[in-house]
């Protein structure tokens, strides 16, 4: 098991295709939904509500634009290529151009502060 995943994290997979949508973690008298980037998506709720939150969220947020703070201190637009408990892989935004130059970065899990939703930044 990944060192960043708690021993009490319970993997949650979507019914049907069994895609991992995140984890459900006990907290106090309730449960917290954690997405595949390792971010909390609600406060403590009952188990069914935590499942419902992950189902509603799905994986769509992975396809949204993000910004990443480079070592040079500049925010650059990126897209998430892969997210797992091992690492979060991003690449420079190419806006769909197949011949555009691209740079890739591997970030730690859970999502570090250097990666932010582009929509949230505006």
Backbone as a ProteinNet text record, in pm:
[ID]
protein_1_A
[PRIMARY]
XXXXXXXXXXXXXXXXXXXXXXXXXXXXXXXXXXXXXXXXXXXXXXXXXXXXXXXXXXXXXXXXXXXXXXXXXXXXXXXXXXXXXXXXXXXXXXXXXXXXXXXXXXXXXXXXXXXXXXXXXX
[TERTIARY]
84.7	0	88.3	43.4	113.9	120.5	234.4	253.4	160.9	111.5	22.3	-124	-152.1	-287.3	-294.3	-387.4	-401.5	-451	-418.2	-463.2	-613.7	-676.9	-822.3	-895.1	-821.1	-883.6	-944.6	-1070.6	-1141.4	-1162.4	-1101.3	-1112.1	-1258.2	-1299.1	-1434.8	-1428.6	-1496	-1498.2	-1640.7	-1650.4	-1779.5	-1841.4	-1971	-2043.7	-2044.3	-2032.3	-2034.1	-1895	-1816	-1681.6	-1571.8	-1606.6	-1515.1	-1397.1	-1415.7	-1312.9	-1301.5	-1177.3	-1158.2	-1195.7	-1290	-1331.7	-1269.3	-1210.6	-1147.4	-1151.9	-1159.2	-1159.4	-1261.6	-1309.2	-1395.6	-1319.9	-1310.9	-1228.2	-1313.7	-1308	-1382.3	-1324.6	-1415.4	-1374.1	-1482.2	-1446.4	-1545.4	-1656.9	-1780.2	-1896.6	-1940.7	-1862.2	-1901.5	-1790.1	-1803.8	-1708.8	-1681.8	-1559.2	-1518	-1483	-1529	-1495.6	-1364.6	-1269.6	-1140.3	-1132.1	-1104.9	-1100	-965.9	-948.9	-826.6	-703.3	-723.3	-609	-571.1	-649.7	-620.9	-683.8	-782.4	-846.7	-978.5	-1003.6	-1130.9	-1240.6	-1353.1	-1463.2	-1587.9	-1582.4	-1693.5	-1645.9	-1725.3	-1701.3	-1759.8	-1750.4	-1805.8	-1956.2	-1993.6	-2133	-2153.5	-2275.7	-2294.9	-2234.1	-2216.6	-2149.2	-2214.6	-2345.8	-2416.8	-2394.6	-2390.4	-2366.6	-2223.7	-2126.4	-1988.4	-1980.9	-2047.8	-2054	-2119.5	-2230.7	-2304.1	-2216	-2138	-2050	-1946.7	-1885	-1785.8	-1850.9	-1969.9	-2040.7	-2075.8	-2123.7	-2159	-2036	-1927.7	-1803.9	-1744.9	-1751.7	-1693.9	-1547.9	-1505.1	-1367.3	-1362.5	-1476.5	-1483.4	-1386.1	-1361.5	-1271.1	-1128.7	-1093.9	-959.7	-940.3	-1050.1	-1042.2	-1050.4	-1061.6	-1067.7	-926.5	-915.6	-783.1	-729.7	-599.8	-530.5	-414.5	-364.4	-242.6	-142.8	-14.9	91.8	197.9	242.2	348.6	482.4	557.2	686.6	794	909.1	1021.8	1065.7	1035.8	1069	969.4	865.3	767.3	656.7	638	536.7	424.7	299.4	185	166.2	166.8	149.2	27.2	-45.2	-161.2	-116.8	-182.1	-150.3	-278.7	-264.3	-372	-321.1	-410.9	-374.7	-374.6	-266.6	-252	-288.6	-247.8	-272.9	-273.8	-360	-364.4	-374.9	-281.9	-282	-219	-228.7	-164.6	-11.8	43.9	189.1	235.4	156.4	196.2	81.1	91.5	0	84	50.6	127	49.4	119	57.9	146	85.2	161.7	117.6	205.8	171.6	50.9	-34.5	-156.3	-118.9	-175.3	-146.5	-269.5	-381.5	-506.1	-547.7	-514.9	-556.8	-468.2	-361.6	-270.8	-177.6	-182.7	-102.5	45.5	80	221	281.4	206.8	257	363.3	467.8	566.5	500.5	545.5	483.5	591.4	564.2	651.3	567.9	627.1	556.4	622.5	541.8	589.1	522.1	592	536	531.9	412.7	390.6	355.7	378.6	345.3	195.2	152.8	17.3	23.8	-70.6	-186.4	-147.6	-243.6	-221.7	-152.8	-35.9	34.6	-23.4	11.4	-38.7	8.3	112.5	160.3	67.7	-35	-132.5	-267.5	-331	-459.7	-553.9	-680.5	-781.6	-773.3	-768.2	-762.2	-888.6	-1002.6	-1128.6	-1130.3	-1076.3	-1074.5	-979.4	-880.2	-781.2	-834.5	-944.2	-997.2	-1102.8
-118.8	0	123.8	227.5	354.1	418.8	476.6	539.7	659.7	718.5	833.6	794.2	666.4	614.9	557.1	607.5	557.5	414	343.6	204.6	196.1	307.5	307.8	359.8	391.4	437.6	317.1	326.7	218.1	258.8	184	216.2	208.1	306.4	307.4	305.9	208.4	193.5	209.3	266.1	289.2	155.5	145.7	25.5	19.1	-98.1	-115	-136.9	-28.1	-41.9	-57.6	-43.8	-63.3	34.7	149.6	253.9	310.1	324.5	381.7	529.2	568.5	706.9	775.8	698.1	755.5	659.7	718.7	641.8	701	617.9	663.4	637.3	742.3	737.4	766.3	678.4	706.3	830.2	914	1031.1	1059.7	1049.3	1067.8	966.6	1015.6	928.6	915.7	970.8	968.4	924.3	961.2	921	1039.2	1045.7	1152.1	1090.8	1152.7	1109.3	1176.6	1097	1145.5	1110.4	1210.2	1183.7	1122.3	1091.3	1025	1115.8	1245.1	1334.7	1343.2	1276.6	1275.7	1391.9	1458.4	1572.6	1533.8	1590.8	1571.7	1638.8	1572.3	1627.9	1654.9	1630	1662.5	1648.1	1701.4	1678.5	1544	1505.8	1376.3	1367.1	1261.7	1231.9	1082.3	1035.1	889.9	822.3	692.8	615.6	636.1	628.2	639.6	777.1	882.1	1015.9	1027.7	965.1	965.3	893.6	780.3	709.3	796.8	859.2	944.5	1060.2	1117.6	1229	1184.7	1068.8	1019	982.3	923.6	890	1016	1119.1	1245.5	1311.4	1307.5	1369.6	1293.7	1161	1079	1113.2	1117.4	1154.1	1278	1341.8	1455.2	1567.2	1591.5	1699.7	1677.2	1553.2	1525.9	1583.2	1606.6	1655.8	1808	1872.9	2018.3	2076.3	2203.1	2266.5	2294.5	2281.1	2309.5	2403.9	2465.7	2545.8	2482.8	2489.9	2437.7	2545.1	2560	2654.1	2587.4	2642.9	2584.4	2626.4	2563.9	2599.7	2743.6	2798.1	2937.6	3035.7	2983.5	3069.4	3117.9	3051.8	3091	2987.5	3034.8	2944.8	2915.3	2787.4	2747	2656.2	2663.8	2576.1	2432.1	2337.1	2195	2113.1	1989.8	1889.7	1769.4	1705.8	1583.2	1468.7	1392.6	1277.8	1149.2	1141.3	1021.3	1060.2	996.1	1019.2	884.9	859.6	735.9	764.4	670	689.7	695.9	658	663.7	802.2	869	1000.4	1061.5	1191.5	1263.7	1316.3	1274.1	1314.3	1421.4	1530.6	1638.7	1670.8	1737.2	1783	1924.5	1997.1	2132.5	2128.8	2228.2	2236.1	2256.7	2171.7	2185.6	2229.9	2248.5	2295.7	2211.2	2082.4	1988.7	1981.1	2058.8	2055.7	1935.6	1844.4	1722.4	1747.7	1858.9	1887.6	1991.3	2030.3	2130	2068.1	2143.5	2091	2071.2	1971.5	1939.5	1908.2	1949.3	1917.3	1839.5	1737.7	1655.7	1669.4	1661	1665	1553.1	1500.9	1403.6	1469.1	1475.2	1537.7	1430.5	1458.9	1360.5	1352.4	1240.6	1220.6	1237.6	1302.4	1370.6	1500.2	1557.5	1676.7	1785.4	1828.9	1934.9	2073.4	2172.6	2309.2	2371.4	2315.6	2371	2338.6	2256	2221.5	2272.9	2358	2414.1	2411.9	2405.8	2413.8	2551.1	2555.3	2684.5	2764.4	2697.1	2766	2828.6	2760.1	2812.1	2930.3	2937.4	3043.6	3176.8	3170.3	3292.6	3357.8
0	0	0	-69.2	-77.3	60.4	92.9	222.9	243.2	133.8	144.3	161.7	150.9	169.7	309.9	389.3	525.9	527.5	631	641.9	658.4	696.6	712.3	587.6	480.3	355.4	284.4	249.9	182.5	36.9	-52.9	-194.9	-240	-320.6	-373.3	-525.3	-585.4	-731.2	-782.9	-901.1	-965.8	-1004.3	-981.1	-1021.9	-1174.6	-1229	-1374.4	-1429.1	-1441.3	-1499.1	-1393.2	-1267.9	-1154.8	-1154.4	-1217.6	-1216.3	-1074.8	-1026.1	-892.4	-895.9	-810.4	-799.9	-679.7	-590.6	-472	-355.8	-237.5	-114.7	-19	71.3	179	308	389.2	509.3	632.4	733.4	856	926.4	974.8	1052.8	1155.7	1280.7	1386.9	1371.7	1371.2	1355.4	1210.2	1116.7	977	885.2	758.4	655	562	511.9	421.8	286.8	179.4	43.3	2.6	-46.1	-93.7	-242.1	-327.5	-471.5	-512.2	-641.1	-687.1	-684.1	-659.5	-639.6	-492.4	-407.5	-264	-189.5	-250.6	-186.5	-121.9	-3.8	65	-15.7	-30.9	-108.7	-26.6	103	192.1	336.1	427.7	569.8	606.8	732.2	772.8	745.3	674.3	640.2	659.7	637.8	648	524.6	533.2	428.1	291.5	286.2	158.9	95	175.6	123	69.3	135.4	85	-49	-60.8	-189.4	-295.8	-260.9	-353.6	-402.5	-312.5	-349.5	-452.3	-431.6	-527.2	-660.1	-655.3	-779.1	-858	-789.1	-855.7	-916.3	-843.8	-889	-1007.3	-1001.2	-1107.8	-1128.8	-1254.4	-1288.7	-1377.3	-1396.2	-1488.9	-1454.5	-1327.6	-1287.1	-1336.9	-1368.3	-1419.5	-1559.8	-1629.4	-1766.8	-1774.9	-1661.4	-1656.5	-1663.8	-1702.2	-1706.1	-1565	-1551.6	-1426.2	-1455	-1350.6	-1357.1	-1262.8	-1301.7	-1216.3	-1197.2	-1074.6	-1042.8	-1071.6	-1166.1	-1202.3	-1102.6	-1113.2	-1026.9	-1049.4	-1168	-1199.7	-1138.4	-1071.4	-1007.1	-1098.7	-1210.7	-1308.8	-1311	-1312.5	-1326.8	-1474.9	-1511.9	-1651.4	-1662.7	-1774.2	-1793	-1820.9	-1753.8	-1770	-1772.9	-1815.9	-1811.2	-1734.8	-1660.2	-1589.1	-1688.8	-1690.3	-1779	-1704.8	-1578.4	-1499.2	-1352.1	-1275.7	-1131.4	-1061.9	-972.2	-895.5	-759.6	-667.4	-537.5	-546.8	-661.1	-679.8	-720.9	-807.5	-858.3	-937.5	-958.2	-1045	-1160.4	-1281.1	-1398.6	-1473.9	-1508.3	-1584.7	-1704.3	-1803.6	-1919.4	-1952.4	-2017.3	-2056.5	-2149.4	-2136	-2217	-2362.7	-2451.1	-2594.1	-2672.1	-2601.3	-2662.2	-2782.4	-2777.7	-2880.1	-3002.8	-3006.6	-3121.4	-3108.5	-3204.3	-3194.2	-3217.8	-3280.6	-3308.6	-3214.1	-3110.7	-3015.8	-2926.2	-2892.7	-2798.2	-2662	-2590.7	-2462.5	-2359.3	-2238	-2125.3	-2025	-1965.5	-1867.4	-1731.1	-1627.8	-1490.4	-1411.4	-1314.6	-1221.4	-1084.5	-1028.2	-898.4	-795.5	-669.5	-566.3	-540.1	-488	-438	-287.4	-223.5	-278.3	-349.2	-421.8	-503.5	-421.3	-468.1	-396.2	-430.2	-351.3	-369.7	-500.2	-563.7	-690.3	-807.6	-782.5	-885.5	-839.9	-922.1	-885.1	-1005.4	-976.6	-1081.9	-1146.3	-1278.8	-1347	-1322.2	-1314.3	-1290.2	-1151.3	-1052.4	-916.2	-900.7	-988.1	-979.1	-1034.9	-1107	-1170.6	-1089.4
[MASK]
++++++++++++++++++++++++++++++++++++++++++++++++++++++++++++++++++++++++++++++++++++++++++++++++++++++++++++++++++++++++++

